[in-house]
């Protein structure tokens, strides 16, 4: 998760709300044993993120999705929960993003970083499937 914080320093679009929500999502992902997708409820995530406004909640969630930090799969139904895909940023991905954006988080293109998956997660998933 510390590579996420390196990206936070480099990306000047992110606010305390974004970091707080990502941390809440990370807690849910951890609870889900780092398996994707993670089922979320607005109420639970707002409590974990310490976000009190539904407007801010949806704005931040959509920002994180649009900027490539998460993959948000909304249900569009009050009776069904939404899903989130998270990933651990590997070193090569984070370095590519940091060099693209520059040290102060700005670039002429403001390129969205790729949705990177750590090879350790791939190995763990293969191992779990073999154990079942």
NORBELJO-V967615 format. One record per residue. N is the residue number from 0. D_LAST is the distance of its C-alpha to the last C-alpha in Angstrom with 2 decimals. Layout:
N,D_LAST ; N,D_LAST
This chain:
0,28.00 ; 1,31.29 ; 2,31.48 ; 3,31.58 ; 4,34.65 ; 5,36.25 ; 6,35.95 ; 7,37.46 ; 8,40.44 ; 9,40.88 ; 10,40.55 ; 11,43.62 ; 12,42.45 ; 13,39.99 ; 14,41.37 ; 15,40.32 ; 16,38.88 ; 17,36.52 ; 18,35.37 ; 19,34.99 ; 20,32.93 ; 21,30.66 ; 22,30.19 ; 23,29.38 ; 24,26.82 ; 25,25.32 ; 26,25.10 ; 27,23.22 ; 28,20.84 ; 29,20.35 ; 30,19.77 ; 31,17.08 ; 32,15.36 ; 33,16.89 ; 34,14.94 ; 35,17.40 ; 36,19.15 ; 37,20.42 ; 38,22.23 ; 39,25.71 ; 40,28.74 ; 41,32.20 ; 42,33.27 ; 43,30.47 ; 44,30.74 ; 45,34.53 ; 46,34.39 ; 47,32.02 ; 48,34.18 ; 49,37.45 ; 50,38.66 ; 51,41.07 ; 52,42.10 ; 53,40.12 ; 54,42.15 ; 55,41.10 ; 56,37.46 ; 57,37.31 ; 58,39.49 ; 59,37.34 ; 60,34.04 ; 61,35.58 ; 62,37.06 ; 63,33.74 ; 64,32.34 ; 65,35.49 ; 66,35.64 ; 67,32.07 ; 68,30.65 ; 69,28.15 ; 70,27.29 ; 71,28.42 ; 72,27.52 ; 73,29.98 ; 74,29.64 ; 75,33.46 ; 76,33.13 ; 77,34.01 ; 78,31.59 ; 79,28.44 ; 80,27.03 ; 81,26.98 ; 82,24.24 ; 83,24.46 ; 84,22.76 ; 85,23.36 ; 86,22.93 ; 87,23.85 ; 88,26.96 ; 89,27.01 ; 90,30.33 ; 91,31.54 ; 92,31.08 ; 93,32.90 ; 94,35.67 ; 95,36.24 ; 96,36.61 ; 97,38.89 ; 98,41.08 ; 99,41.32 ; 100,42.37 ; 101,44.54 ; 102,44.97 ; 103,46.42 ; 104,43.78 ; 105,46.17 ; 106,46.41 ; 107,48.45 ; 108,45.44 ; 109,43.17 ; 110,40.24 ; 111,36.93 ; 112,34.32 ; 113,31.32 ; 114,27.98 ; 115,26.31 ; 116,22.76 ; 117,22.25 ; 118,20.53 ; 119,18.63 ; 120,16.73 ; 121,15.87 ; 122,14.56 ; 123,12.48 ; 124,10.87 ; 125,10.25 ; 126,8.91 ; 127,6.41 ; 128,5.34 ; 129,5.56 ; 130,3.81 ; 131,0.00
